[in-house]
Amino acid sequence: MSAWMTDAVPDADQARREEADNLAVRLTLSHMLLPVPGQGDVSERVTRAVCAVLND
């Protein structure tokens, strides 16, 4: 994930990329282990959260 994040957003601050990487993995695992019915597209929600961290 870290290597992909570096390739995908090379201009982002290293600390932000690491934070976004961690967030993506943890949110994905959380939704896999404890899915919430009716919450829409999980991948879209995780993507929005990661982009918010990168763009802050």
N, CA and C atoms as a LAMMPS dump frame, in Angstrom:
ITEM: TIMESTEP
0
ITEM: NUMBER OF ATOMS
168
ITEM: BOX BOUNDS ff ff ff
-5.0000000000000000e+02 5.0000000000000000e+02
-5.0000000000000000e+02 5.0000000000000000e+02
-5.0000000000000000e+02 5.0000000000000000e+02
ITEM: ATOMS id mol type element x y z
1 1 1 N 0.825 -1.177 0
2 1 2 C 0 0 0
3 1 3 C 0.873 1.245 0
4 2 1 N 1.923 1.221 0.765
5 2 2 C 2.81 2.373 0.863
6 2 3 C 3.458 2.694 -0.488
7 3 1 N 3.924 1.671 -1.186
8 3 2 C 4.548 1.883 -2.497
9 3 3 C 3.528 2.427 -3.489
10 4 1 N 2.332 1.872 -3.464
11 4 2 C 1.283 2.36 -4.372
12 4 3 C 0.951 3.814 -4.054
13 5 1 N 0.829 4.147 -2.78
14 5 2 C 0.488 5.5 -2.377
15 5 3 C 1.567 6.477 -2.84
16 6 1 N 2.83 6.086 -2.756
17 6 2 C 3.918 6.933 -3.214
18 6 3 C 3.83 7.168 -4.719
19 7 1 N 3.499 6.12 -5.474
20 7 2 C 3.339 6.26 -6.926
21 7 3 C 2.104 7.081 -7.284
22 8 1 N 1.028 6.887 -6.542
23 8 2 C -0.243 7.542 -6.862
24 8 3 C -0.23 9.03 -6.53
25 9 1 N 0.397 9.401 -5.441
26 9 2 C 0.424 10.811 -5.011
27 9 3 C 1.842 11.202 -4.584
28 10 1 N 2.756 11.272 -5.545
29 10 2 C 4.158 11.529 -5.202
30 10 3 C 4.401 12.922 -4.612
31 11 1 N 3.525 13.873 -4.899
32 11 2 C 3.725 15.234 -4.388
33 11 3 C 3.189 15.432 -2.974
34 12 1 N 2.455 14.454 -2.469
35 12 2 C 1.9 14.57 -1.121
36 12 3 C 3.008 14.418 -0.085
37 13 1 N 2.845 15.087 1.017
38 13 2 C 3.774 14.998 2.135
39 13 3 C 3.883 13.549 2.603
40 14 1 N 5.099 13.101 2.898
41 14 2 C 5.328 11.712 3.325
42 14 3 C 4.48 11.336 4.539
43 15 1 N 4.392 12.213 5.513
44 15 2 C 3.595 11.925 6.72
45 15 3 C 2.116 11.77 6.361
46 16 1 N 1.627 12.598 5.444
47 16 2 C 0.228 12.497 5.008
48 16 3 C -0.021 11.187 4.28
49 17 1 N 0.939 10.783 3.435
50 17 2 C 0.785 9.499 2.723
51 17 3 C 0.735 8.345 3.708
52 18 1 N 1.591 8.378 4.711
53 18 2 C 1.596 7.309 5.71
54 18 3 C 0.284 7.286 6.49
55 19 1 N -0.217 8.461 6.839
56 19 2 C -1.487 8.546 7.556
57 19 3 C -2.639 8.026 6.689
58 20 1 N -2.641 8.404 5.421
59 20 2 C -3.687 7.952 4.505
60 20 3 C -3.605 6.447 4.275
61 21 1 N -2.394 5.931 4.16
62 21 2 C -2.166 4.497 3.991
63 21 3 C -2.731 3.728 5.182
64 22 1 N -2.395 4.173 6.367
65 22 2 C -2.875 3.543 7.595
66 22 3 C -4.401 3.592 7.668
67 23 1 N -4.962 4.743 7.355
68 23 2 C -6.416 4.912 7.388
69 23 3 C -7.108 3.97 6.413
70 24 1 N -6.586 3.872 5.203
71 24 2 C -7.198 3.007 4.185
72 24 3 C -7.225 1.552 4.64
73 25 1 N -6.116 1.089 5.169
74 25 2 C -6.037 -0.313 5.61
75 25 3 C -6.974 -0.554 6.796
76 26 1 N -6.963 0.316 7.771
77 26 2 C -7.788 0.123 8.96
78 26 3 C -9.284 0.22 8.661
79 27 1 N -9.672 1.183 7.832
80 27 2 C -11.089 1.294 7.482
81 27 3 C -11.561 0.093 6.671
82 28 1 N -10.723 -0.357 5.753
83 28 2 C -11.088 -1.521 4.945
84 28 3 C -11.269 -2.751 5.819
85 29 1 N -10.321 -3.001 6.696
86 29 2 C -10.432 -4.156 7.591
87 29 3 C -11.647 -4.031 8.512
88 30 1 N -11.888 -2.851 9.013
89 30 2 C -13.034 -2.628 9.884
90 30 3 C -14.337 -2.966 9.174
91 31 1 N -14.474 -2.491 7.945
92 31 2 C -15.701 -2.769 7.189
93 31 3 C -15.825 -4.24 6.809
94 32 1 N -14.687 -4.909 6.624
95 32 2 C -14.733 -6.338 6.316
96 32 3 C -15.182 -7.144 7.533
97 33 1 N -14.669 -6.77 8.704
98 33 2 C -14.964 -7.529 9.917
99 33 3 C -16.32 -7.187 10.526
100 34 1 N -16.72 -5.924 10.415
101 34 2 C -17.988 -5.486 11.004
102 34 3 C -18.775 -4.638 9.997
103 35 1 N -19.284 -5.282 8.949
104 35 2 C -20.01 -4.52 7.935
105 35 3 C -21.289 -3.906 8.506
106 36 1 N -21.582 -2.709 8.037
107 36 2 C -22.795 -2.018 8.451
108 36 3 C -23.752 -2.047 7.261
109 37 1 N -24.877 -2.751 7.392
110 37 2 C -25.812 -2.83 6.273
111 37 3 C -26.359 -1.458 5.888
112 38 1 N -26.538 -1.257 4.597
113 38 2 C -27.156 -0.034 4.119
114 38 3 C -26.277 1.191 4.155
115 39 1 N -24.971 1.027 4.231
116 39 2 C -24.068 2.169 4.298
117 39 3 C -23.539 2.588 2.927
118 40 1 N -24.073 2.036 1.852
119 40 2 C -23.637 2.422 0.516
120 40 3 C -22.335 1.767 0.126
121 41 1 N -21.694 2.356 -0.853
122 41 2 C -20.453 1.818 -1.404
123 41 3 C -19.288 2.088 -0.45
124 42 1 N -18.811 1.049 0.187
125 42 2 C -17.744 1.187 1.178
126 42 3 C -16.456 1.677 0.53
127 43 1 N -16.131 1.16 -0.637
128 43 2 C -14.887 1.581 -1.286
129 43 3 C -14.904 3.078 -1.579
130 44 1 N -16.054 3.599 -1.954
131 44 2 C -16.176 5.033 -2.209
132 44 3 C -15.99 5.836 -0.918
133 45 1 N -16.536 5.359 0.157
134 45 2 C -16.412 6.051 1.449
135 45 3 C -14.965 6.042 1.94
136 46 1 N -14.277 4.915 1.787
137 46 2 C -12.875 4.828 2.198
138 46 3 C -12.03 5.765 1.324
139 47 1 N -12.313 5.783 0.037
140 47 2 C -11.584 6.663 -0.885
141 47 3 C -11.752 8.127 -0.506
142 48 1 N -12.98 8.529 -0.18
143 48 2 C -13.218 9.917 0.224
144 48 3 C -12.427 10.266 1.489
145 49 1 N -12.394 9.354 2.438
146 49 2 C -11.663 9.596 3.688
147 49 3 C -10.156 9.728 3.426
148 50 1 N -9.622 8.847 2.595
149 50 2 C -8.199 8.893 2.275
150 50 3 C -7.848 10.182 1.534
151 51 1 N -8.685 10.565 0.577
152 51 2 C -8.447 11.811 -0.165
153 51 3 C -8.522 13.03 0.757
154 52 1 N -9.403 12.979 1.721
155 52 2 C -9.513 14.088 2.675
156 52 3 C -8.225 14.228 3.48
157 53 1 N -7.634 13.12 3.883
158 53 2 C -6.376 13.169 4.631
159 53 3 C -5.254 13.717 3.746
160 54 1 N -5.216 13.289 2.497
161 54 2 C -4.148 13.724 1.596
162 54 3 C -4.275 15.199 1.218
163 55 1 N -5.488 15.698 1.161
164 55 2 C -5.705 17.067 0.702
165 55 3 C -5.817 18.09 1.81
166 56 1 N -5.681 17.657 3.043
167 56 2 C -5.846 18.59 4.165
168 56 3 C -4.688 19.537 4.266
